[in-house]
Amino acid sequence: MIRLYIKSAICGFVLGSVLFAIAPLGLGIYIIEVLKPVLVPGLLVTQLLLGHSVGPAAIVLALTLNGLLFTLPFLAYFLIQTRTKS
């Protein structure tokens, strides 16, 4: 079970980090601007908690929250996959 948690955490943080890096690069692309709440939900939660403050602590918090929020779907997927194999 611990391996399942670690696997989902690694996948969630990798996907969250990649999407966190891609989201600001697509400033001219309309679809990325529309999908920004889906791509970086950690940033939106950080803005709700801290306001529109900018700094290293806010960026680290946003990246961490983004990774945690993307870990949950991976955990659900891996749990369902494990339960259906049995």
C-alpha positions in Angstrom: 0.0 0.0 0.0 2.9 2.3 0.7 4.2 1.7 -2.8 0.8 2.8 -4.1 1.0 6.1 -2.2 4.5 6.8 -3.3 3.8 5.9 -6.9 0.7 8.2 -7.0 2.7 11.0 -5.2 5.5 10.8 -7.7 3.2 10.8 -10.7 1.1 13.6 -9.3 4.0 15.9 -8.5 5.7 15.3 -11.8 2.5 16.1 -13.7 1.8 19.1 -11.4 5.3 20.4 -11.9 5.1 20.0 -15.7 1.8 21.7 -16.0 2.9 24.4 -13.6 5.9 25.1 -15.9 3.8 25.0 -19.1 0.9 27.2 -18.0 2.8 30.5 -18.0 4.5 29.8 -21.4 1.2 29.7 -23.3 0.3 33.3 -22.7 -0.6 33.9 -26.3 -2.4 30.6 -26.8 -6.1 30.9 -26.1 -6.8 27.3 -25.1 -4.1 27.4 -22.4 -5.5 30.5 -20.9 -9.0 28.9 -20.8 -7.6 25.8 -19.2 -5.4 27.6 -16.7 -7.8 26.7 -13.7 -7.4 23.1 -14.6 -3.6 23.2 -15.3 -2.6 25.1 -12.2 -5.3 24.7 -9.5 -2.6 25.1 -6.8 -1.9 28.6 -8.0 -5.5 29.5 -7.7 -5.8 28.1 -4.2 -2.6 30.0 -3.2 -4.0 33.2 -4.6 -7.2 32.6 -2.5 -5.1 32.0 0.7 -2.4 34.6 0.3 -3.9 37.1 -2.1 -1.9 38.2 -5.1 1.5 38.1 -3.3 4.6 37.2 -5.3 7.6 35.6 -3.9 9.5 32.4 -3.4 7.3 31.2 -0.6 4.1 31.7 -2.7 5.6 29.9 -5.7 6.8 27.0 -3.6 3.4 26.7 -1.9 1.6 26.9 -5.3 3.8 24.2 -6.7 3.3 22.0 -3.7 -0.5 22.4 -3.7 -0.5 21.7 -7.5 1.4 18.5 -6.9 -0.9 17.5 -4.0 -4.1 18.2 -6.0 -2.8 16.1 -9.0 -1.8 13.3 -6.6 -5.4 12.7 -5.6 -6.7 11.5 -9.1 -3.6 9.3 -9.5 -4.3 7.8 -6.1 -7.9 7.1 -7.0 -6.9 5.6 -10.4 -4.2 3.3 -8.8 -6.6 2.2 -6.1 -9.3 1.4 -8.6 -6.8 -0.5 -10.7 -5.6 -2.5 -7.7 -9.2 -3.3 -6.6 -10.2 -4.5 -10.1 -7.2 -6.8 -10.5 -8.1 -8.8 -7.3 
